[in-house]
C-alpha cells in the first residue's frame, strides 16, 4: 500500500496526471489525501474511488470525485 499525502499541492496539473496514470499501472493499493479535491482528477477507466471525510462523516463520491467549482 502506498500513501501519498497532499501530493497534488506539490505538482503541476500535468505532472499530477502523469503520476496518477503511473499509479494505475502499478499493482497494489494507493491512498491519496488532499485538502483541495478539485486538483485530483481520477483517471477514467481505473479502479478509483473518491471518499470524503467531512467533520467525521464519510461521504462516498463514486469513481469520478468532486466537480470543479
Backbone as CSV, one residue per row, in Angstrom:
resi,resn,N_x,N_y,N_z,CA_x,CA_y,CA_z,C_x,C_y,C_z
1,UNK,0.852,-1.162,0.000,0.000,0.000,0.000,0.901,1.229,0.000
2,UNK,0.543,2.189,-0.824,1.267,3.452,-0.932,0.359,4.570,-0.446
3,UNK,0.857,5.410,0.448,0.099,6.549,0.957,0.791,7.820,0.499
4,UNK,0.064,8.661,-0.240,0.578,9.948,-0.710,-0.262,11.045,-0.077
5,UNK,0.373,11.866,0.727,-0.334,12.905,1.465,-0.203,14.245,0.752
6,UNK,-1.312,14.730,0.210,-1.414,16.046,-0.432,-0.377,16.256,-1.530
7,UNK,-0.096,15.204,-2.282,0.923,15.277,-3.333,0.531,16.249,-4.447
8,UNK,-0.752,16.433,-4.699,-1.175,17.318,-5.790,-0.834,18.778,-5.518
9,UNK,-0.625,19.148,-4.259,-0.251,20.537,-3.967,1.205,20.811,-4.323
10,UNK,1.987,19.755,-4.512,3.405,19.903,-4.834,3.697,19.744,-6.325
11,UNK,2.711,19.306,-7.099,2.920,19.041,-8.525,2.001,19.902,-9.372
12,UNK,2.465,20.245,-10.576,1.581,20.953,-11.502,0.580,19.947,-12.073
13,UNK,-0.499,20.426,-12.710,-1.544,19.506,-13.198,-1.027,18.419,-14.141
14,UNK,-0.079,18.750,-15.013,0.448,17.749,-15.949,1.196,16.644,-15.200
15,UNK,2.034,17.016,-14.277,2.792,16.010,-13.519,1.867,15.195,-12.601
16,UNK,0.846,15.829,-12.057,-0.137,15.087,-11.257,-0.805,14.021,-12.107
17,UNK,-1.225,14.393,-13.316,-1.873,13.438,-14.221,-0.926,12.294,-14.559
18,UNK,0.341,12.608,-14.817,1.325,11.565,-15.120,1.505,10.623,-13.933
19,UNK,1.551,11.182,-12.737,1.695,10.356,-11.542,0.495,9.433,-11.375
20,UNK,-0.719,9.968,-11.521,-1.919,9.155,-11.337,-2.004,8.044,-12.381
21,UNK,-1.618,8.341,-13.620,-1.613,7.305,-14.663,-0.598,6.215,-14.323
22,UNK,0.574,6.602,-13.837,1.594,5.619,-13.459,1.113,4.756,-12.294
23,UNK,0.425,5.361,-11.340,-0.087,4.593,-10.200,-1.110,3.554,-10.635
24,UNK,-1.901,3.876,-11.659,-2.888,2.909,-12.162,-2.221,1.681,-12.772
25,UNK,-1.037,1.856,-13.330,-0.332,0.735,-13.964,0.318,-0.196,-12.941
26,UNK,0.525,0.285,-11.738,1.191,-0.500,-10.702,0.183,-1.377,-9.964
27,UNK,0.661,-2.500,-9.493,-0.190,-3.383,-8.687,-0.231,-2.855,-7.258
28,UNK,-1.314,-3.107,-6.573,-1.421,-2.702,-5.181,-2.397,-1.562,-4.989
29,UNK,-2.439,-1.081,-3.769,-3.367,-0.013,-3.413,-2.601,1.276,-3.168
30,UNK,-3.263,2.377,-3.456,-2.703,3.691,-3.192,-3.798,4.554,-2.580
31,UNK,-3.452,5.258,-1.522,-4.374,6.188,-0.880,-3.786,7.581,-1.040
32,UNK,-4.585,8.487,-1.605,-4.172,9.876,-1.782,-5.004,10.751,-0.869
33,UNK,-4.362,11.688,-0.201,-5.103,12.663,0.592,-4.900,14.041,-0.024
34,UNK,-5.876,14.916,0.186,-5.761,16.280,-0.322,-6.697,17.195,0.453
35,UNK,-6.345,18.460,0.492,-7.244,19.468,1.047,-7.971,20.207,-0.059
36,UNK,-7.600,19.932,-1.308,-8.213,20.578,-2.473,-8.582,19.505,-3.493
37,UNK,-9.725,18.821,-3.307,-10.068,17.676,-4.153,-10.202,17.992,-5.632
38,UNK,-10.474,19.250,-5.994,-10.602,19.573,-7.414,-9.263,19.471,-8.142
39,UNK,-8.141,19.381,-7.406,-6.836,19.217,-8.040,-6.570,17.775,-8.436
40,UNK,-7.342,16.846,-7.900,-7.127,15.436,-8.222,-8.176,14.997,-9.223
41,UNK,-7.740,14.723,-10.428,-8.630,14.176,-11.442,-8.412,12.677,-11.503
42,UNK,-9.397,11.924,-11.085,-9.247,10.474,-11.134,-9.318,10.010,-12.576
43,UNK,-8.335,9.243,-13.029,-8.321,8.789,-14.418,-9.527,7.915,-14.748
44,UNK,-10.060,8.104,-15.932,-11.193,7.298,-16.397,-10.747,5.856,-16.594
45,UNK,-11.625,4.940,-16.285,-11.353,3.533,-16.537,-10.529,2.852,-15.460
46,UNK,-10.094,3.594,-14.475,-9.314,2.983,-13.408,-10.208,2.514,-12.282
47,UNK,-9.660,1.691,-11.448,-10.398,1.219,-10.277,-10.156,2.221,-9.154
48,UNK,-10.782,3.386,-9.280,-10.567,4.503,-8.356,-11.865,4.850,-7.643
49,UNK,-11.731,5.291,-6.415,-12.881,5.736,-5.640,-12.522,7.030,-4.936
50,UNK,-13.492,7.925,-4.864,-13.333,9.182,-4.150,-14.126,9.078,-2.853
51,UNK,-13.454,9.305,-1.738,-14.097,9.254,-0.428,-13.765,10.551,0.296
52,UNK,-14.795,11.219,0.796,-14.602,12.472,1.524,-14.919,12.251,3.000
53,UNK,-14.066,12.769,3.850,-14.335,12.771,5.285,-14.583,14.221,5.673
54,UNK,-15.801,14.508,6.120,-16.207,15.866,6.465,-16.766,15.873,7.878
55,UNK,-16.042,16.503,8.778,-16.460,16.589,10.186,-16.744,15.210,10.776
56,UNK,-15.893,14.254,10.427,-16.019,12.912,10.968,-16.993,12.010,10.242
57,UNK,-17.650,12.512,9.201,-18.605,11.712,8.436,-18.007,11.340,7.084
58,UNK,-18.190,10.089,6.691,-17.660,9.598,5.423,-18.712,9.749,4.343
59,UNK,-18.302,10.345,3.221,-19.182,10.508,2.061,-18.518,9.818,0.877
60,UNK,-19.229,8.879,0.268,-18.710,8.198,-0.912,-19.036,9.020,-2.141
61,UNK,-18.013,9.301,-2.947,-18.204,10.132,-4.128,-18.159,9.352,-5.421
62,UNK,-18.202,8.042,-5.362,-18.180,7.258,-6.591,-16.797,7.226,-7.211
63,UNK,-16.751,7.073,-8.528,-15.465,6.932,-9.199,-15.019,8.192,-9.917
64,UNK,-15.782,9.268,-9.837,-15.390,10.463,-10.579,-14.919,11.591,-9.681
65,UNK,-15.217,11.529,-8.410,-14.756,12.558,-7.497,-15.547,13.840,-7.605
66,UNK,-15.044,14.871,-6.963,-15.765,16.139,-6.930,-15.680,16.870,-8.253
67,UNK,-16.639,17.697,-8.510,-16.633,18.531,-9.716,-16.011,19.882,-9.373
68,UNK,-15.177,20.435,-10.275,-14.587,21.746,-10.005,-15.663,22.809,-9.824
69,UNK,-15.388,23.783,-8.960,-16.348,24.869,-8.702,-16.312,25.908,-9.805
